[in-house]
Amino acid sequence: MFSWTANACIKLINQTDDNMQRLRWTQAQGREHLEKIYGVRSRYSLSLDQLDNFLLFLQLTDSPTPNP
């Protein structure tokens, strides 16, 4: 059985998937942003707060490419 934290992470990751598709980001673009901002290569390495922050960034982004 999943904990509330695991369920929240899964939900946030699914939402980041949706937003990355909306922005037409590739996996490489997403990975580049994660490395640059958080120092990790995978969303699974982020804390719940960092994952929520990444989602908010994606939601507020209109450009199809990551910001420099």
Beta strands, then each sheet from edge to edge (+ up, - down):
end
